[in-house]
């Protein structure tokens, strides 16, 4: 469950009994994840939120870093069906 408060959001992991404070960018990625998007779609969605170029390596790197943290915390599990093919 995600609850926003100003520029931050609180993510409650009921399964593990943990609370995570997310910055605005991580909260946006979390909300985009809820739709079952691929990493490429997440990057495009985040770029749209901030009015940036979806091809920007910084946007891609931010999404990858946030997803890695979510995976490390056990908040998301990659769905092989949604993995973007390597170009």
N, C-alpha and C positions, 0 to 999 in steps of 0.2 A: 504494500500500500504506500503510495507516494502522497505526501502532503506538502504543499508549497507555502513558504513563509518568506516573502520578499525575494531576494536574489538567491536564496538557498531553498533546498527542499529536504524533507526528512523521509527516508525510506525505511519502512518497518519490515524487517524480515521475521515474520511470525514463526516460520518453520524453525529458525535457529535462535529466536529470542534476542535478536540484535536490532539496533537502530543505527542507520548510516546517514550522515549529513552529506548531501550532494550540492555541489555548486550548480549554477544555472546551466552550464554546458552539459554536465553529467546528467542532470535532471531531464534535459531535452533528449539526450540519447536514450535514457531509460524509457521515456514515453514513446519514442520511436520504436524501441525494442518490443514494446507490448503489441505492436502490430505484426510481428513476425517478419521484419524486414531483413534483407541481406546487409552485409557491411557496406556495400556500394550504395544501397538505398538509404542506409543510415547517414552516410557521408553526404549524400545529396540533400537529405532532409535537414541535416544540421547546417549545411551551407545555405539553404533557403532561409532558415531561422535568422541567421546572422548576415544575410545578403552577401555571401562570399561565393567564390568560384568553387564548384563541386570538384573540380580537378586539382584544387590546391593540395599540395602535399601536407601542409599544416593541418588542414581539416581532416584529411585521411588519417594522419598520425594521431590527432586528438581522439578520433573515434576509436582507433585501434587500441590506444592506451586506456581509454575508459572501458572498453569491452574486456580488455585483459584484466583490469581491476575487478570488474563485475564477475568474471569467471573465477578469479582467484578467491573472491569472497563467497563463491558458490551461489551467486544471485542469478546467473544465467548459465545455461548449458547450450553449447552450440548445436544447432540442428544441421546435420550434414546436407539436408535437402536445400538449405538456405545459404550454403557457403558459395561465395563467388568463385567462379573458375579462375585459375591463374592464367593471366594473359601471356 
